[in-house]
């Protein structure tokens, strides 16, 4: 009879050990799940910010391309010559203020 009781006790100990191991595994998986969920949220926020920055840079690139095209036109060249170099076209009338002496 002692042999039978020993076997039952060993079986109960084995079941308890298996339950403890399963609980440890479940706790480990739960902690890992929480960690991955937080990492996912952080990554999602980062992706959103980067997409906004990408959109802004694409708009900036488009603006710069349009500006580059404009700078290649005769209108821009004439405007720049008038403003920076004080050049005039033939037939333009210029008005000069009187200089105070």
Beta strands, then each sheet from edge to edge (+ up, - down):
end
